[in-house]
């Protein structure tokens, strides 16, 4: 292959010394240290999500090592040692102040992978990813580095089994019983919900993003859905990954050749079709930015088109947790995500001409895999879907002037009359305050309350923590009392959250957003006919100006920050507070809040327009 970058290791004995030593220890030819480098990276953390990663990395590394050399079927490259990133367990931290580090973990992963790829001059990369934030950080770094690369998800954990009820359970089950007074039952669920290892098995954020990666073209489709302990991930996939990578290197196909406007749009449409996590609307803009696009909602898909597609064109095809009954394990047993992708392709919803990491187009890859037809219980057809409309909706209005608020419509369990929710605000300036009230004063919540949780945004918390503990307790409360309680926040949610919950409200309260001006008892209207969330009182200019002036006075008297902001006691939290961009741009960390783009590129629109041959709809 032709070297695209200067060889990092030359004949200087100082630079060569350790490299010769590493080559000997790894069992490769020492003379290959002067060739371009290739290696494996993996995501690690302190939860079961990551326990399966290292084994796969080691097997792939050995497979790659055997491919390195001067033989006829070998490649002449320098093998480097595997590198791992770190991450925080969402499950163990949800509802605690440590949860602030979860989304920050995406940024830390990005930085660490970027340092490794750039400093090592990697010309070929295989990444094994787990959970949901580290994979996005890994992909973002890979896109900026833009050298041949391929990703494999580590796979999902198997659901647990309740030994008393014989029902399948998972980590979401644990959060949903947190408010129960049955201590024996709570301990039983906690002990039985997460057997083995792997990432969350429901259609939560992990599987949303791994499906996203597959459709995007950066991961072979058949590697998305098998569980973490599936023998294919050890016995079959490593050889395939190495083969695909060698082909990418030989043909000089880079991530930006694969990740473009149409492939990102394909991935977004598929996210709607699987009832995916709201977090996809934080991660997709970050992936688009890393791929060179300045503004996701201008360059890739506008909020108007997103809502049109989700409401009028794209149905939900899976009966999956948290809104359904099944897991990714069940989807894999019925043929995998490739079944879903073929359905969407055949209906006219995806552009099949986009390039993938296998060297094939998306359509060619699906044809080769030849998946079975949908079973009709776990995976449904586009013609007769599980839900008629897509799972996500973007909302504007006077509480979301940045048009960033997102509702997981697939998870709404009630409260909408003619697609409208009319409620009264119940305001909390921190999630901890809400959790305290839910635990100790649950009777204070009334039917059609709209809980407002603010100062939990990217800058305010800082770190934009997800609120699985809060949403799960509210869901349980509503089911027990037969009431509807909504929740609106400038923070975010777990992919396992259900209910009338709206996140990513922007501008966030910490930066003067309208959500910071709401008072107890205000009328909050969520209108899905117009896709708006409005506070009626703030529509009155005199009330708005009075409250805004009072807010600004409070901030000024407190040294320029609102006193309700979360405590900053580490350099990393301080960096997030002062550099985080809004949810509109992915809530990442950028100097001076100016979104940084490496080698910006034009959207490059094609003639393909997603449509559903089973519906009459008018493209916008």
VENKAHU-V418784 format. One record per helix or strand of 2 or more residues. SS is the DSSP state (2 for helix, 1 for strand). FROM is the first residue (numbers start at 1). TO is the last residue. Records with the same first field share a line. If there is no record, write none. Layout:
SS = FROM-TO  FROM-TO
This chain:
2 = 13-26  30-34  48-50  53-67  90-93  97-120  133-145  171-176  183-192  205-216  221-223  232-235  237-250  255-258  261-273  280-290  296-299  303-313  328-333  337-347  362-369  409-411  431-440  442-444  468-481  509-511  514-517  537-539  541-557  571-579  583-585  591-593
1 = 37-43  78-79  83-85  122-129  149-153  160-161  168-169  393-396  405-407  420-428  449-453  485-489  501-503  523-527  532-535
